[in-house]
């Protein structure tokens, strides 16, 4: 697989504060009453469906300052997400083949206390991206499907092979309740487009065409 087109990707997952500023509401389960009365604005948003994530991207893109700058936000493709997670590595994790150091990079079953944590607190990968291996699952634009055979460039799955009512949208990365093996760069999962979970969030992507010259 090759990625032939440049793109930007959020340094962290969308936070509860960022989503509330655009949408006017915060759907997250892990809010102040859950997180020991601490400020939840920097925690990743969750309890968002794929449909919610698309609505957020559209509303963010429609803000006057974003429209004036010509910025159009979207979810990353599955290929873009994994490429960014790998950050040039060829090992199971962006930091190496062993999961021994996973707790330094991600919030997972062994260190999360069964909840999310503020974004960007763990180590970043080699490209400066945080929480790719664990905090919340991250939604991608693709439908879940088999990988294409042979060499491909910028692959996407825009339509499911199976009926949409049983298909799912791809989610990538680990989350606060997962064990090490399920937090690998290549691990993938799926959720129906309307499903919400306190394990699921997202980060946004932006193509260079959507940035000011």
C-alpha positions as CSV (number, residue, x, y, z in Angstrom):
1,X,0.0,0.0,0.0
2,X,1.2,3.5,-0.8
3,X,-0.2,6.9,0.2
4,X,0.3,9.3,-2.8
5,X,-1.6,12.3,-1.5
6,X,-0.5,14.6,1.3
7,X,-2.8,15.1,4.2
8,X,-2.9,16.6,7.7
9,X,-4.1,14.6,10.7
10,X,-5.1,15.8,14.2
11,X,-2.3,15.6,16.7
12,X,-4.8,14.1,19.2
13,X,-8.4,12.8,19.2
14,X,-11.1,15.4,19.3
15,X,-11.7,16.6,22.9
16,X,-15.0,17.0,24.7
17,X,-14.3,20.8,24.8
18,X,-13.7,21.0,21.1
19,X,-16.8,19.1,20.2
20,X,-19.0,21.1,22.6
21,X,-17.7,24.4,21.1
22,X,-18.9,23.4,17.7
23,X,-21.9,21.2,18.4
24,X,-23.2,22.9,21.5
25,X,-23.4,19.6,23.5
26,X,-21.1,17.1,25.0
27,X,-22.4,13.5,24.6
28,X,-19.5,11.9,26.5
29,X,-20.0,9.4,29.3
30,X,-16.7,10.3,31.0
31,X,-17.6,13.8,32.1
32,X,-17.1,15.7,35.3
33,X,-19.3,13.6,37.5
34,X,-17.4,10.5,36.4
35,X,-13.8,11.9,36.3
36,X,-13.5,12.8,40.0
37,X,-15.0,16.2,39.4
38,X,-12.0,17.3,37.3
39,X,-12.2,19.3,34.2
40,X,-13.3,17.0,31.3
41,X,-12.7,19.4,28.4
42,X,-9.4,17.9,27.5
43,X,-10.6,14.3,27.7
44,X,-11.4,12.7,24.3
45,X,-15.0,12.9,23.2
46,X,-16.8,9.5,23.1
47,X,-20.4,8.2,22.9
48,X,-20.2,9.5,19.3
49,X,-21.3,7.5,16.3
50,X,-19.8,7.6,12.8
51,X,-22.8,9.7,11.7
52,X,-22.1,12.1,14.6
53,X,-18.5,12.4,13.5
54,X,-19.5,13.2,10.0
55,X,-21.9,15.8,11.2
56,X,-19.1,17.4,13.3
57,X,-16.8,17.6,10.4
58,X,-19.5,19.2,8.3
59,X,-20.4,21.8,10.9
60,X,-16.7,22.6,11.6
61,X,-16.1,23.1,7.9
62,X,-19.1,25.4,7.7
63,X,-17.9,27.8,10.4
64,X,-17.3,31.2,8.9
65,X,-13.6,31.3,9.7
66,X,-13.1,27.8,8.3
67,X,-15.1,28.5,5.1
68,X,-13.1,31.8,4.6
69,X,-9.9,29.8,4.8
70,X,-11.2,27.1,2.5
71,X,-10.7,24.3,5.0
72,X,-12.8,21.2,4.7
73,X,-12.5,18.7,7.5
74,X,-13.2,14.9,7.2
75,X,-12.5,11.6,8.8
76,X,-9.2,9.9,7.7
77,X,-9.4,6.8,5.5
78,X,-8.3,3.6,7.2
79,X,-5.1,3.6,5.1
80,X,-4.3,7.2,6.1
81,X,-4.9,6.3,9.8
82,X,-2.6,3.3,9.8
83,X,0.1,5.1,7.8
84,X,0.1,7.8,10.4
85,X,0.0,5.4,13.3
86,X,3.0,3.4,11.9
87,X,5.0,6.7,11.6
88,X,7.6,5.0,9.3
89,X,7.8,1.8,11.4
90,X,7.4,-1.7,10.2
91,X,6.8,-3.3,13.6
92,X,3.6,-4.3,15.5
93,X,3.7,-1.0,17.4
94,X,5.0,2.4,16.2
95,X,7.7,2.2,18.9
96,X,8.8,-1.4,18.3
97,X,7.8,-5.1,18.1
98,X,7.3,-5.6,21.8
99,X,4.4,-4.3,23.8
100,X,6.5,-3.9,26.9
101,X,6.5,-0.1,26.5
102,X,2.9,0.2,25.4
103,X,1.9,1.9,28.7
104,X,4.2,4.8,27.9
105,X,2.3,5.5,24.7
106,X,-1.3,4.5,25.4
107,X,-4.1,4.3,27.9
108,X,-5.1,0.6,28.0
109,X,-6.6,-2.0,30.3
110,X,-3.6,-2.2,32.6
111,X,-3.2,1.5,33.3
112,X,-6.5,3.4,32.5
113,X,-8.5,2.6,35.6
114,X,-11.3,1.7,33.1
115,X,-11.8,5.2,31.8
116,X,-10.5,7.8,29.3
117,X,-7.7,10.2,30.2
118,X,-6.8,13.7,28.9
119,X,-5.4,13.6,25.4
120,X,-1.7,14.0,24.8
121,X,-0.5,12.9,28.2
122,X,1.4,9.8,26.9
123,X,4.4,9.8,24.6
124,X,3.8,10.7,20.9
125,X,4.9,8.5,18.0
126,X,7.8,9.4,15.8
127,X,5.6,11.9,13.8
128,X,4.2,13.7,16.9
129,X,0.8,12.0,17.1
130,X,-0.6,11.1,20.5
131,X,-2.9,8.3,21.7
132,X,-2.8,6.2,18.5
133,X,-2.4,3.0,20.4
134,X,-5.0,3.6,23.1
135,X,-7.4,6.0,24.8
136,X,-10.5,5.7,22.6
137,X,-11.1,3.8,19.3
138,X,-10.9,6.2,16.3
139,X,-13.5,6.2,13.5
140,X,-12.4,6.2,9.9
141,X,-14.3,7.0,6.7
142,X,-14.2,3.5,5.2
143,X,-16.6,0.7,5.5
144,X,-15.1,-2.4,7.0
145,X,-14.0,-4.9,4.4
146,X,-11.3,-7.2,3.2
147,X,-8.0,-5.6,2.2
148,X,-7.5,-5.4,-1.5
149,X,-5.1,-7.9,-3.1
150,X,-1.8,-6.8,-4.6
151,X,-0.3,-3.3,-4.6
152,X,-2.7,-0.4,-4.2
153,X,-2.5,3.3,-3.9
154,X,-4.7,5.4,-1.6
155,X,-7.2,2.6,-1.0
156,X,-10.7,3.3,0.3
157,X,-13.9,1.2,0.8
158,X,-16.7,3.5,-0.1
159,X,-19.4,0.8,-0.3
160,X,-19.7,-2.4,1.8
161,X,-19.7,-5.8,0.2
162,X,-22.4,-7.0,2.6
163,X,-25.7,-5.2,3.2
164,X,-25.3,-1.8,5.0
165,X,-27.6,-2.9,7.9
166,X,-25.1,-5.5,8.9
167,X,-21.9,-3.8,7.7
168,X,-19.8,-1.5,9.9
169,X,-17.6,1.5,9.6
170,X,-13.9,1.0,10.4
171,X,-12.4,2.0,13.8
172,X,-8.7,1.9,14.5
173,X,-6.4,2.0,17.4
174,X,-6.7,0.7,20.9
175,X,-8.9,2.0,23.8
176,X,-8.9,2.3,27.5
177,X,-10.3,-1.3,28.1
178,X,-8.1,-3.2,25.6
179,X,-5.2,-5.6,26.3
180,X,-1.9,-5.1,24.5
181,X,-2.4,-7.3,21.5
182,X,-5.5,-5.4,20.4
183,X,-3.6,-2.1,20.4
184,X,-1.2,-2.9,17.5
185,X,-0.9,-0.5,14.6
186,X,-2.7,-3.0,12.4
187,X,-5.6,-3.8,14.7
188,X,-9.0,-2.9,13.2
189,X,-12.6,-3.1,14.4
190,X,-16.0,-2.0,13.2
191,X,-19.1,-0.3,14.4
192,X,-22.5,0.2,12.8
193,X,-22.7,3.9,11.6
194,X,-25.3,4.8,14.3
195,X,-23.7,3.0,17.2
196,X,-22.4,5.1,20.1
197,X,-20.0,3.8,22.8
198,X,-17.9,5.2,25.6
199,X,-14.9,3.5,23.9
200,X,-15.3,5.3,20.5
201,X,-14.0,8.8,19.5
202,X,-12.3,10.2,16.4
203,X,-9.7,12.7,15.1
204,X,-10.0,14.8,11.9
205,X,-8.1,14.9,8.7
206,X,-7.5,17.8,6.3
207,X,-6.3,17.7,2.7
208,X,-3.7,20.4,1.6
209,X,-6.3,21.8,-0.7
210,X,-8.2,22.8,2.3
211,X,-5.5,24.9,3.8
212,X,-4.7,28.6,3.1
213,X,-1.9,29.4,0.7
